[in-house]
Amino acid sequence: MAGSEIKVLVRIVDDDSDLRAAIRFLLESEGWEVADYYSTADFLLNDDPKIPGCLILDVRMPEMTGVELQSELKQHVREIPIVFLSAHGDIEMAVKTLHEGAVDFLTKPVQEDKLVPVISRAVKLDLIKRGLSFDHEKTKERFRELTEREKQIVLLLTKGLLNREVGERLGISTRTVEVHRARAFKKLELHTISELIQFVHAAEG
């Protein structure tokens, strides 16, 4: 399957509209495609389970809670990777959600340098589970066309680092990272971080 044909979506389910907007802005600025829902019912009614990705889920919401939604999805054999967010979380709740298969349990206010790597990991887990990847030979051929600096940046991006953090790691400016990133994406014929993760996974396979 060609990379451009694989759509990946990060879902946010939280009744706090300001928080949803902030997380959406962060993830979209890092190249993710995002959908947000104000309640578990809204998510269940409107989300397309055929699209791979992950779910950022608030623990405490009116009507059905995040923990109850996790159980509901599991009962219907829809095991999308879940990253829980909670301002009220305790150790017992975190252990329970992780035991039930959640990828991680983060406390609010969520820190972007913690959330972005977790999202990358969760999406990769879903793609692997679904058996989605690129044509390996074409992938490796295109990856070889990158410069060493472009390869360095691409690999750090797939680990969930922000442009700023990539620059700090490599000792270059954020603007320089953005320029190399744009060139790499053009050479690889990619548009989003999720496609990049699929690409690198295939290239390393």
C-alpha positions as CSV (number, residue, x, y, z in Angstrom):
1,M,0.0,0.0,0.0
2,A,1.4,3.4,-0.9
3,G,2.1,5.8,1.9
4,S,-0.2,8.5,0.6
5,E,-3.1,6.1,0.8
6,I,-2.7,5.5,4.5
7,K,-4.6,8.1,6.5
8,V,-3.8,8.3,10.2
9,L,-5.9,10.3,12.7
10,V,-5.3,11.4,16.3
11,R,-8.6,11.6,18.2
12,I,-9.1,13.9,21.2
13,V,-12.0,13.2,23.6
14,D,-12.3,15.8,26.3
15,D,-15.2,18.0,27.6
16,D,-12.8,20.9,28.1
17,S,-13.0,22.8,24.8
18,D,-9.9,25.0,25.6
19,L,-7.8,22.0,26.3
20,R,-9.0,20.2,23.1
21,A,-8.1,23.3,21.1
22,A,-4.7,23.6,22.7
23,I,-3.8,20.0,22.0
24,R,-5.2,20.1,18.5
25,F,-3.1,23.2,17.7
26,L,0.0,21.5,19.1
27,L,-0.4,18.3,17.2
28,E,-1.4,19.9,13.9
29,S,1.6,22.2,14.1
30,E,3.7,19.0,14.4
31,G,2.1,17.6,11.2
32,W,-0.6,15.3,12.7
33,E,-4.2,15.1,11.4
34,V,-6.6,15.6,14.3
35,A,-10.3,15.2,15.1
36,D,-11.7,16.3,18.5
37,Y,-14.9,15.3,20.3
38,Y,-16.6,16.9,23.3
39,S,-17.9,13.7,24.7
40,T,-17.6,9.9,24.5
41,A,-21.0,9.8,22.9
42,D,-19.9,12.2,20.2
43,F,-16.8,10.1,19.5
44,L,-18.8,6.8,19.3
45,L,-21.3,8.4,16.9
46,N,-18.9,10.2,14.6
47,D,-15.5,8.5,14.6
48,D,-14.5,6.1,11.8
49,P,-12.8,3.0,13.4
50,K,-11.3,2.0,10.1
51,I,-8.9,4.9,10.2
52,P,-5.7,4.0,12.1
53,G,-4.2,6.3,14.8
54,C,-4.8,6.7,18.5
55,L,-7.1,8.3,21.1
56,I,-6.3,11.0,23.6
57,L,-8.9,10.4,26.3
58,D,-9.9,12.4,29.4
59,V,-10.6,10.2,32.4
60,R,-13.5,12.2,34.0
61,M,-16.4,13.4,31.8
62,P,-20.2,13.7,32.2
63,E,-22.2,10.7,31.2
64,M,-19.7,8.0,30.1
65,T,-16.2,8.4,31.6
66,G,-12.9,7.7,29.7
67,V,-12.4,4.5,31.7
68,E,-15.9,3.3,30.8
69,L,-15.2,4.2,27.1
70,Q,-12.0,2.1,27.2
71,S,-14.1,-0.9,28.5
72,E,-16.8,-0.3,25.9
73,L,-14.2,-0.3,23.0
74,K,-12.6,-3.4,24.3
75,Q,-16.0,-5.2,24.5
76,H,-16.5,-4.4,20.8
77,V,-13.0,-5.5,19.9
78,R,-12.0,-2.0,18.9
79,E,-8.6,-1.7,20.6
80,I,-7.4,1.7,19.4
81,P,-4.3,2.7,21.4
82,I,-5.4,5.1,24.2
83,V,-3.4,7.8,25.9
84,F,-5.3,8.9,29.1
85,L,-5.2,12.5,30.4
86,S,-6.4,13.3,33.9
87,A,-6.3,16.2,36.3
88,H,-7.7,13.9,39.0
89,G,-5.8,10.7,38.3
90,D,-4.5,8.6,41.0
91,I,-2.1,5.6,41.0
92,E,-4.9,3.0,41.2
93,M,-6.7,4.5,38.2
94,A,-3.5,4.7,36.2
95,V,-2.6,1.1,37.0
96,K,-6.1,0.0,36.0
97,T,-6.1,1.8,32.6
98,L,-2.6,0.6,31.8
99,H,-3.5,-3.0,32.8
100,E,-6.4,-2.8,30.4
101,G,-4.1,-1.8,27.5
102,A,-3.7,2.0,27.6
103,V,-0.4,3.2,26.1
104,D,0.2,5.8,28.8
105,F,-1.5,7.9,31.5
106,L,-0.5,11.6,31.6
107,T,-1.6,14.3,34.1
108,K,-2.9,17.7,33.2
109,P,-1.7,20.2,32.4
110,V,0.0,17.9,29.8
111,Q,3.5,18.8,28.7
112,E,4.1,18.9,25.0
113,D,7.5,17.2,25.2
114,K,5.8,14.2,27.0
115,L,2.6,14.1,24.8
116,V,4.2,14.2,21.3
117,P,6.5,11.2,21.8
118,V,3.7,9.1,23.3
119,I,1.4,9.9,20.3
120,S,4.2,8.8,17.9
121,R,4.5,5.5,19.9
122,A,0.8,4.9,20.0
123,V,0.3,5.5,16.3
124,K,3.2,3.2,15.4
125,L,1.6,0.5,17.6
126,D,-1.7,0.8,15.7
127,L,0.0,0.7,12.3
128,I,2.0,-2.4,13.2
129,K,-1.1,-4.1,14.6
130,R,-3.0,-3.4,11.4
131,G,-0.2,-4.5,9.2
132,L,0.1,-1.2,7.4
133,S,3.4,-0.1,5.8
134,F,5.1,1.0,2.6
135,D,6.6,-1.0,-0.2
136,H,10.0,-1.8,1.4
137,E,12.2,-1.6,-1.7
138,K,10.8,1.8,-2.9
139,T,11.0,3.1,0.7
140,K,14.7,2.2,1.2
141,E,15.5,3.6,-2.2
142,R,13.9,7.0,-1.3
143,F,15.4,7.0,2.1
144,R,18.9,6.6,0.6
145,E,18.4,9.8,-1.3
146,L,18.3,11.9,1.8
147,T,21.4,13.7,3.0
148,E,22.9,12.7,6.4
149,R,21.4,15.8,8.1
150,E,18.0,15.1,6.6
151,K,18.2,11.5,7.9
152,Q,19.2,12.7,11.3
153,I,16.2,15.0,11.5
154,V,13.7,12.5,10.1
155,L,14.7,9.9,12.6
156,L,14.5,12.3,15.6
157,L,11.0,13.5,14.4
158,T,9.8,9.9,14.4
159,K,10.8,9.6,18.1
160,G,8.3,12.4,18.8
161,L,10.8,15.3,19.2
162,L,9.5,18.8,18.4
163,N,11.3,20.9,15.8
164,R,12.8,23.0,18.6
165,E,14.1,19.9,20.4
166,V,15.6,18.4,17.2
167,G,17.5,21.7,16.7
168,E,18.7,21.6,20.3
169,R,19.8,18.0,19.9
170,L,21.7,18.7,16.7
171,G,23.0,22.2,17.6
172,I,21.2,24.0,14.8
173,S,18.3,26.5,14.7
174,T,14.7,25.6,14.6
175,R,14.4,27.4,11.2
176,T,17.2,25.2,9.9
177,V,15.4,22.1,11.1
178,E,12.2,23.3,9.3
179,V,14.1,23.8,6.0
180,H,15.7,20.3,6.1
181,R,12.4,18.8,7.2
182,A,10.6,20.3,4.3
183,R,13.2,19.1,1.8
184,A,13.1,15.6,3.3
185,F,9.4,15.4,3.1
186,K,9.5,16.5,-0.5
187,K,12.1,13.9,-1.4
188,L,10.1,11.2,0.4
189,E,6.8,12.4,-1.1
190,L,5.3,12.6,2.4
191,H,3.0,15.2,4.0
192,T,2.5,14.3,7.7
193,I,4.4,13.0,10.7
194,S,2.2,9.9,10.7
195,E,3.2,9.1,7.1
196,L,6.9,9.6,8.1
197,I,6.6,7.1,11.0
198,Q,5.1,4.5,8.6
199,F,7.9,5.3,6.1
200,V,10.8,4.9,8.6
201,H,9.2,1.8,10.1
202,A,9.2,0.3,6.6
203,A,12.7,1.6,5.8
204,E,14.1,-0.1,8.9
205,G,12.3,-3.3,8.2
